[in-house]
Amino acid sequence: MLAPCAGGEKRVKTHLQAQTLSSVAVGHQHNHESISGAFESIYRQHGVAGLWRGVTGAVPRVAVGSAAQLATFASAKDWVCEHQWFREGSWAAVLAGGMVSGVAVAVTMTPFDVVSTRLYNQPVDADGTGKLYRGFLDCVLQISSKEGLLGLYKGIGAVYLRLGPHTVLSLFFWDELRKMVQHQQPPGP
């Protein structure tokens, strides 16, 4: 249910979002002038591989998030119906399942978001090697050792504010469409 991420556009977005005035800058500044300039600069300096740097954090992010989303949605929806909070097939049961799923998605995806962002935004040397992290696992280990385990959960509130409503609405519409398709199909033998 979660949209897959692309490497180049995520990297450019991260560079541009981190960019600010030098007096208030935090982290590495890439100083791109525009979206197209960022793509061009990254491609010119590091080729196609440069556009995909950091994707090793993004791919597991989507896999883990999608797994958490679908597993918790079905379980939570069934649980609220079993406890008779809402009747089976009601929109309220779907909404409750989606809300629980949104929390699970935020909790499981945030560490991958943090790692992915760090990998995308790190400065690189002339041959394209990251100056701060050697890769996904090195990034996880450095964050955990220097910032503690909670360092992997930086921004979880913002992640939930983005993914919570997305998860609820996506699962609600998916469930409604599933019901419509089932209703349209002729009864089985």
N, C-alpha and C positions, 0 to 999 in steps of 0.2 A: 504494500500500500504506500510505502514511502517512495518518493521519487529518487531515482538514482542520481548521484552527483557526477558532474564532469570535472575533469582535472583542471584544464586551463581556465575556465570561467570562474571556478572556485578560487583558484590561486589569484587571479586578477582582482576578484571581489575582495579577498582578504588584504591584498596589498593596498587597494584603494581605501578600504575602511580603516586601516591602521594609519594611513597617511594624515599628517597634520602639521601645524606650525612647529618649528624646531623648539620653540620655548615651552611647548606642552607635550612634545613627542614622548611616547612610551614605546620601547621596542625599536626594532629596525625600521627605517624609513626607506622606501623604494623610490619615491619621488617621480611617479608617473604623471604625465600631463593629462591623459585621457584614457578611456577604456581601450581604444584601438592602439594608442601609444604604449600601453602596458603590454598588450599581446605582442606587439611588434618588438618591443624592447626585450622581453623575455625570450621570444623566438630567436631574435638576432644574436643574443648573448649565449643561449643554451640549447637552441634547437627545439624540436618537438618534445624531447624528454624534459626540458625545462618547464614546459607548460603542465606536465603531469607530475612534477615534484610534489610530494606530500600526499599523493593519492593513496599511499599505503596506509594512511590513517583514515581516509574517507571510505574506502571500500568496506573494511570491517565495520565502520560506523553504520552504514546502511544495512548490512547483513544482520548485525546484532539488533539494531532498531526495529527492522521489519519482523524479525523473529519475536522480539518482546511484544511488539504491537499486536500481532495476530494471536499469539498464545494467551496473552493477558486479556484481550478483548473477549474471546470465547469463554474463558474461565470466569471472568468477572460477570459477564452477562448471565451465564448459567447459575452462578452463585446467588445473585440478587433474585433470580426467579425461584430457585430452590428455597430460599428463605422468605419467599412470598412478599418481598418488598414491592415488586412489580410483577405483573402477569407476563407469562411467556409470550413473546412476539410483540410486546408493547414498545413504543418508541422510547419510553422512560428507561426500560431495561437496556436498550441499545445505547442510550445516552450515558447511563451509569457505567456500562462496560467500556465505552469510549473514554470516559473521564479517568477511570482506573488505568486504562491502557496508556493514556497520555502521560501519566506520572511515570509508569514503567519505561516508556520510551525515553523520557527526559533523563531518568536515572541511568539507563543503560547507554545512551548515546553521548552524554556529556563528556565522559573521559575521551572518547574518540574525537569529539569536536575539538577539545582542547589540544590533543596531540596533532590532529590534522592542521589546525590553525597555526600551531608552532612550526610544523614542518613547512607549510606553505609560506610563512612569513619570514623564516630565518634567512639571514644573508648567506650568500654562496660565494665560493672562490671562483677563479677563472675557469676551472674545469667543471663547475657546476656542483661541486661537493659542498654540502651544508657546513657552515662554520660552527654551528652550535650543537647539532644532533647528527649522528651517523645514520639514523633511520628510526623507524617506529618504536622498536623495543628500547633503544637508547634514549629516546625522548621520554617514554613512560618511566624508565628508571631514573632519569635525571629529575623529572618533575616530582616523582614520589620521594626521592632522597632529599631534594632541596626545599620542597614546598609541602611535603607531607601528602598523604593520600587525598586530603581535601583539595590539594592543588589541581587534581584531575577533575574537580567539580566546579571550577571557576565558571561563573555565568549560568549556572543551572536554572536560576530564576528566569533569565531571558530565554533560555532554551525551552523551558516549559511554556512561557508565554507565546512562543512561536509554534511549538509542536503540539501543545495541548489542544488548542482549537482546531488545528489541522487534523489531528488524529480523530477527535470527536466527530468533526464534520465528514471526513473521509469514510470512517467506519459507519456512520449513520446513513450516508447516501449509498454506500456499498450494500448495507443490509436491506435498505428499502428497494434497491434495484434487484437484489437477489430474490426478495419476496415477489416483486412484479414478474420476474422471469418464471418463478415457480408457479405463480398463479396462471400464467399464460400457457404453460405446458399441459397437454392432456393427461388425465389420470393414467397411471400405469396399470398393467394387467392384474 
